[in-house]
């Protein structure tokens, strides 16, 4: 999938939105055509996805080493 700036003037594909589309979502053959969104609708999509799926931080190996050292000190 790829999001690009719209080259042609076209209407936003969201129902009830009458703005001109600024961005298009290309699925490279999965859908028959590109989906076009205005900037407001694209921000709405972004916020909705962010509520469902938030990135989680990775566990730092440095913190793991500190935990292992503490456990070894307690055993001694």
C-alpha positions as CSV (number, residue, x, y, z in Angstrom):
1,X,0.0,0.0,0.0
2,X,1.1,3.5,-0.7
3,X,-0.2,7.0,0.0
4,X,0.5,9.7,-2.6
5,X,-0.6,13.2,-3.4
6,X,-3.5,13.3,-5.8
7,X,-2.6,14.5,-9.3
8,X,-6.2,15.0,-10.5
9,X,-9.0,16.9,-9.0
10,X,-11.4,14.4,-7.5
11,X,-13.9,14.2,-4.7
12,X,-13.1,12.6,-1.4
13,X,-14.4,9.0,-1.2
14,X,-15.8,9.2,2.3
15,X,-19.6,9.3,2.4
16,X,-20.9,12.7,3.3
17,X,-17.6,14.5,2.6
18,X,-17.8,17.0,-0.2
19,X,-14.1,18.2,-0.1
20,X,-11.6,17.7,-2.9
21,X,-9.2,14.8,-2.3
22,X,-5.6,15.6,-1.5
23,X,-4.3,12.1,-1.1
24,X,-4.8,8.7,-2.8
25,X,-4.3,5.3,-1.3
26,X,-3.0,2.8,-3.9
27,X,-3.2,-0.9,-3.1
28,X,-1.4,-1.9,-6.3
29,X,-4.0,-4.1,-7.9
30,X,-5.9,-5.5,-4.8
31,X,-8.7,-2.9,-5.3
32,X,-9.7,-1.9,-8.8
33,X,-9.1,1.8,-8.2
34,X,-7.3,4.1,-5.8
35,X,-9.2,5.5,-2.8
36,X,-9.0,9.2,-2.5
37,X,-9.2,11.2,0.8
38,X,-9.1,14.8,1.8
39,X,-6.7,15.9,4.5
40,X,-9.4,16.0,7.2
41,X,-10.6,12.4,6.5
42,X,-7.0,11.2,6.3
43,X,-6.4,12.6,9.8
44,X,-9.6,10.9,11.0
45,X,-8.4,7.6,9.6
46,X,-5.0,8.1,11.3
47,X,-6.6,8.9,14.7
48,X,-8.9,5.9,14.4
49,X,-6.1,3.5,13.6
50,X,-4.0,5.0,16.4
51,X,-6.7,4.1,19.0
52,X,-6.8,0.5,17.8
53,X,-3.1,-0.1,17.4
54,X,-0.4,1.7,19.4
55,X,3.3,1.0,19.0
56,X,5.0,-0.6,22.0
57,X,8.6,0.1,23.0
58,X,11.1,-2.6,22.8
59,X,12.9,-3.9,25.9
60,X,16.3,-2.4,26.0
61,X,19.1,-4.9,26.3
62,X,20.9,-2.5,28.7
63,X,18.0,-2.6,31.2
64,X,18.0,-6.4,30.9
65,X,21.7,-6.5,31.7
66,X,21.1,-4.3,34.8
67,X,18.3,-6.7,36.0
68,X,20.6,-9.7,35.5
69,X,23.4,-8.0,37.5
70,X,20.9,-7.2,40.3
71,X,19.7,-10.8,40.4
72,X,23.3,-12.1,40.5
73,X,24.2,-9.7,43.4
74,X,21.2,-10.9,45.4
75,X,22.2,-14.6,45.0
76,X,25.8,-13.9,46.2
